[in-house]
Amino acid sequence: MPKSQFQKGDLVTFRLTTRALQGEIKEDRGPIGVNGRRLYLIEFLLDHDSTSPSQIELPADELEAARDIVSKK
């Protein structure tokens, strides 16, 4: 089995509609996507005023390692 591209706790960036967001990998779901794509569960804040995090499951090819850490309020 190929090595995971991301690990639990890694910060990643991804696009949600027209917005670029940053989140944290919470779980490697494995190669369960279409054609065996590796999926990750990501937790993120939709905006700076959010009090509870949202979650989304995305394939590795839609994620990038976060280069700049955005401070949380």
MARTORLUM-202597 format. One line per 5 residues: number of its first residue (from 0); their letters; for each residue x, y, z of N, C-alpha, C, O. Coordinates in nm, 2 decimals. Example, Ala and Ser with C-alpha at 12.3 -4.5 7.8 and 13.67 -1.06 7.14 Angstrom:
// residues 2
0	as	1.32:-0.57:0.78:1.23:-0.45:0.78:1.32:-0.33:0.78:1.42:-0.33:0.85; 1.28:-0.22:0.71:1.37:-0.11:0.71:1.29:0.00:0.79:1.34:0.11:0.80
END
This chain:
// residues 73
0	mpksq	0.09:-0.12:0.00:0.00:0.00:0.00:0.09:0.12:0.00:0.18:0.13:0.08; 0.06:0.22:-0.09:0.14:0.34:-0.09:0.13:0.42:0.04:0.03:0.42:0.11; 0.24:0.49:0.07:0.25:0.58:0.19:0.16:0.70:0.17:0.14:0.75:0.06; 0.09:0.73:0.29:0.01:0.85:0.29:0.08:0.98:0.26:0.20:0.99:0.30; 0.02:1.06:0.18:0.08:1.19:0.15:0.08:1.29:0.27:0.17:1.37:0.29
5	fqkgd	-0.03:1.28:0.35:-0.05:1.36:0.46:-0.07:1.28:0.59:-0.11:1.16:0.58; -0.04:1.33:0.70:-0.05:1.26:0.83:-0.15:1.34:0.92:-0.17:1.46:0.90; -0.21:1.27:1.01:-0.30:1.33:1.11:-0.23:1.45:1.17:-0.12:1.43:1.22; -0.30:1.56:1.18:-0.24:1.68:1.24:-0.17:1.78:1.14:-0.15:1.89:1.17; -0.15:1.73:1.02:-0.09:1.82:0.91:-0.19:1.93:0.88:-0.31:1.91:0.88
10	lvtfr	-0.14:2.05:0.85:-0.22:2.16:0.81:-0.22:2.16:0.65:-0.11:2.15:0.59; -0.34:2.18:0.60:-0.35:2.18:0.45:-0.44:2.29:0.41:-0.52:2.35:0.48; -0.42:2.33:0.28:-0.51:2.43:0.22:-0.59:2.36:0.11:-0.55:2.26:0.05; -0.72:2.41:0.09:-0.80:2.35:-0.01:-0.90:2.45:-0.06:-0.92:2.56:0.01; -0.97:2.43:-0.17:-1.07:2.53:-0.22:-1.21:2.47:-0.19:-1.23:2.36:-0.21
15	lttra	-1.29:2.56:-0.15:-1.43:2.54:-0.13:-1.51:2.64:-0.20:-1.51:2.76:-0.16; -1.57:2.61:-0.31:-1.62:2.70:-0.41:-1.51:2.79:-0.46:-1.42:2.75:-0.52; -1.52:2.92:-0.43:-1.42:3.02:-0.47:-1.33:3.06:-0.36:-1.24:3.14:-0.38; -1.34:3.00:-0.25:-1.26:3.04:-0.13:-1.15:2.94:-0.11:-1.16:2.82:-0.12; -1.03:2.99:-0.07:-0.92:2.90:-0.03:-0.93:2.90:0.13:-0.93:3.00:0.19
20	lqgei	-0.93:2.78:0.18:-0.94:2.76:0.32:-0.82:2.67:0.38:-0.76:2.60:0.30; -0.80:2.68:0.51:-0.70:2.61:0.57:-0.76:2.52:0.67:-0.85:2.56:0.75; -0.72:2.39:0.68:-0.77:2.30:0.78:-0.66:2.21:0.83:-0.55:2.21:0.79; -0.71:2.12:0.92:-0.62:2.02:0.98:-0.67:1.88:0.95:-0.79:1.85:0.95; -0.57:1.79:0.90:-0.61:1.65:0.88:-0.64:1.59:1.01:-0.57:1.59:1.10
25	kedrg	-0.76:1.53:1.01:-0.81:1.46:1.13:-0.80:1.31:1.12:-0.79:1.24:1.21; -0.81:1.26:0.99:-0.81:1.12:0.97:-0.78:1.09:0.82:-0.82:1.16:0.73; -0.69:0.99:0.81:-0.66:0.93:0.67:-0.77:0.82:0.65:-0.76:0.72:0.72; -0.86:0.84:0.56:-0.97:0.75:0.54:-0.93:0.63:0.45:-1.00:0.54:0.43; -0.81:0.65:0.38:-0.76:0.54:0.30:-0.80:0.55:0.15:-0.87:0.65:0.12
30	pigvn	-0.77:0.46:0.07:-0.80:0.46:-0.07:-0.94:0.42:-0.10:-0.96:0.32:-0.17; -1.04:0.49:-0.05:-1.18:0.45:-0.07:-1.25:0.54:-0.16:-1.37:0.52:-0.18; -1.18:0.64:-0.23:-1.25:0.73:-0.32:-1.26:0.66:-0.46:-1.22:0.55:-0.48; -1.32:0.74:-0.55:-1.33:0.69:-0.69:-1.20:0.65:-0.74:-1.10:0.72:-0.73; -1.19:0.53:-0.81:-1.07:0.48:-0.86:-0.96:0.47:-0.76:-0.84:0.47:-0.79
35	grrly	-0.99:0.44:-0.63:-0.89:0.42:-0.53:-0.82:0.55:-0.48:-0.72:0.54:-0.41; -0.88:0.66:-0.50:-0.82:0.79:-0.45:-0.82:0.79:-0.30:-0.92:0.75:-0.24; -0.71:0.83:-0.24:-0.70:0.84:-0.10:-0.78:0.96:-0.04:-0.76:1.07:-0.09; -0.87:0.94:0.05:-0.95:1.05:0.11:-0.90:1.08:0.25:-0.85:1.00:0.32; -0.91:1.21:0.28:-0.88:1.26:0.41:-1.00:1.34:0.47:-1.07:1.41:0.40
40	liefl	-1.01:1.33:0.60:-1.11:1.40:0.68:-1.04:1.53:0.73:-0.94:1.52:0.80; -1.09:1.65:0.69:-1.03:1.77:0.73:-1.13:1.85:0.81:-1.25:1.86:0.78; -1.08:1.91:0.92:-1.15:2.00:1.01:-1.11:2.14:0.99:-0.99:2.17:0.98; -1.20:2.23:0.97:-1.17:2.37:0.94:-1.27:2.47:1.00:-1.38:2.43:1.03; -1.24:2.59:1.01:-1.33:2.70:1.05:-1.37:2.77:0.92:-1.29:2.81:0.84
45	ldhds	-1.50:2.78:0.90:-1.55:2.84:0.78:-1.52:2.99:0.77:-1.49:3.04:0.66; -1.51:3.06:0.88:-1.47:3.20:0.88:-1.41:3.23:1.02:-1.42:3.14:1.11; -1.36:3.35:1.04:-1.29:3.38:1.17:-1.39:3.39:1.28:-1.35:3.38:1.40; -1.52:3.41:1.25:-1.62:3.43:1.36:-1.68:3.29:1.40:-1.76:3.29:1.49; -1.65:3.18:1.33:-1.70:3.05:1.36:-1.66:3.01:1.50:-1.54:3.02:1.54
50	tspsq	-1.75:2.95:1.57:-1.72:2.90:1.70:-1.70:2.75:1.70:-1.64:2.69:1.79; -1.76:2.68:1.61:-1.75:2.54:1.60:-1.69:2.50:1.46:-1.73:2.56:1.36; -1.60:2.40:1.46:-1.54:2.37:1.33:-1.63:2.29:1.24:-1.73:2.22:1.29; -1.61:2.30:1.11:-1.68:2.21:1.01:-1.58:2.10:0.97:-1.46:2.11:0.99; -1.64:2.00:0.90:-1.55:1.89:0.85:-1.59:1.87:0.71:-1.70:1.88:0.66
55	ielpa	-1.49:1.82:0.63:-1.51:1.78:0.49:-1.42:1.67:0.46:-1.31:1.66:0.51; -1.46:1.58:0.37:-1.37:1.47:0.32:-1.33:1.50:0.18:-1.42:1.52:0.09; -1.20:1.51:0.16:-1.15:1.54:0.03:-1.04:1.45:-0.01:-0.97:1.39:0.07; -1.02:1.43:-0.15:-0.91:1.34:-0.19:-0.77:1.42:-0.19:-0.77:1.54:-0.19; -0.67:1.35:-0.18:-0.53:1.41:-0.16:-0.50:1.50:-0.28:-0.43:1.60:-0.25
60	delea	-0.55:1.47:-0.40:-0.51:1.56:-0.51:-0.58:1.70:-0.51:-0.55:1.78:-0.59; -0.67:1.72:-0.41:-0.73:1.85:-0.39:-0.68:1.93:-0.27:-0.73:2.03:-0.23; -0.57:1.87:-0.21:-0.51:1.93:-0.09:-0.37:1.97:-0.12:-0.30:1.91:-0.21; -0.32:2.08:-0.05:-0.18:2.12:-0.06:-0.14:2.14:0.09:-0.21:2.18:0.17; -0.01:2.11:0.11:0.05:2.13:0.24:0.04:2.29:0.27:0.08:2.36:0.18
65	ardiv	0.00:2.32:0.39:-0.01:2.47:0.42:0.13:2.52:0.44:0.21:2.46:0.52; 0.16:2.63:0.38:0.29:2.69:0.39:0.29:2.80:0.50:0.39:2.81:0.58; 0.19:2.87:0.51:0.18:2.98:0.61:0.07:2.95:0.71:-0.05:2.91:0.67; 0.10:2.95:0.83:0.01:2.92:0.94:-0.07:3.05:0.97:-0.01:3.15:1.01; -0.20:3.04:0.96:-0.29:3.15:0.99:-0.32:3.15:1.14:-0.37:3.04:1.19
70	skk	-0.30:3.25:1.21:-0.33:3.25:1.35:-0.48:3.25:1.37:-0.56:3.31:1.30; -0.52:3.17:1.48:-0.67:3.16:1.51:-0.70:3.26:1.62:-0.62:3.29:1.71; -0.82:3.32:1.61:-0.87:3.41:1.71:-0.93:3.34:1.82:-0.97:3.41:1.92
END
